[in-house]
Amino acid sequence: MRVDKWLSAVNVVKRRTIASDMVKSGVVCVNGMKAKASKNVAIGDKITITYLKGDKNFEVLQIPTTKTIPKSKKEEFVKEL
């Protein structure tokens, strides 16, 4: 699954367009390297998002099979480090 699609599907960001803009502006890193929107994520990847107030780190636990997941199941798909 593409990194921008994954970010919106697991409710890290609200919309995919926001996720795409974040990737294009270079604030999203996958395993320590700046990601392109087409970068695929795999289970175990570490994703870092750089905000103005600091970084947020996430670990991919599962890849969702649907477009979005319920917010109550977010912990099954992503772990905030």
N, C-alpha and C positions, 0 to 999 in steps of 0.2 A: 504494500500500500504506500502511496506517495506520502511524503512527510507533511505536506500542507493538508491533505485529506485526513491523515491520522490525527493531527492536532485538533481539527474541528470535530471529528467523529467521537473522540474520547472526552470532549468538553474541556479541553485545555484553553481553547479560545472559542468565542461565540460563533463566528462565521468563517467559512472557508476563504472568503475574500480577504479577511483580516489576516488569516494564516498565510495566504499567498503573499500579501504585502510584507509581512514580517520576514518571510524567507527571502524575498527580493531585496529587502533593505539590509540583509546580512546579519540579522540578530539571532538567527536560529543556527545552532551547530549540532551535528550528529557525530557522536564519538570524537569530539574535539575538532572537527573540520566544518567550515562553513558549508551549509547545505544549499542545494538548488531545489526548486519546487518539485522536480522530477525524481529526486533522491528517494529510493525505497527504504522503508524502515523494516527492521527484523526484530524478532524477540530478543531481548537482552541489550538492544541499543540504548545508549545514553544520549538524551536530547537536552541541550542547554539553550534557554532563551534569555537574552540579555535585555533587561529593562533598565530604565533610568535609575531606579533605586537599587538595582543589583540583579544578580543572576538567579534563575530558577532552573533546577535540574530535575529531569524526569527519566524514568526507566521504563522501557516498553515491556509489559508483561504478556500481553496478548494482542493480536491483530483482530479488530472487529470485522464481522462478515456483513454487517448492515451499514447503512449510511450514517446513522447515529446510534448511540447507546443511551439508555436511561442514566441520569445523573447518579442514581442510587447504586449503579454497577460500575462506576468509574474506577473504584479501587481494584477491580479484577483486571483492568486493562493497562493502568498506569500507576506507577509509584513515584511520589515526589520525594526526592532525595534531599 
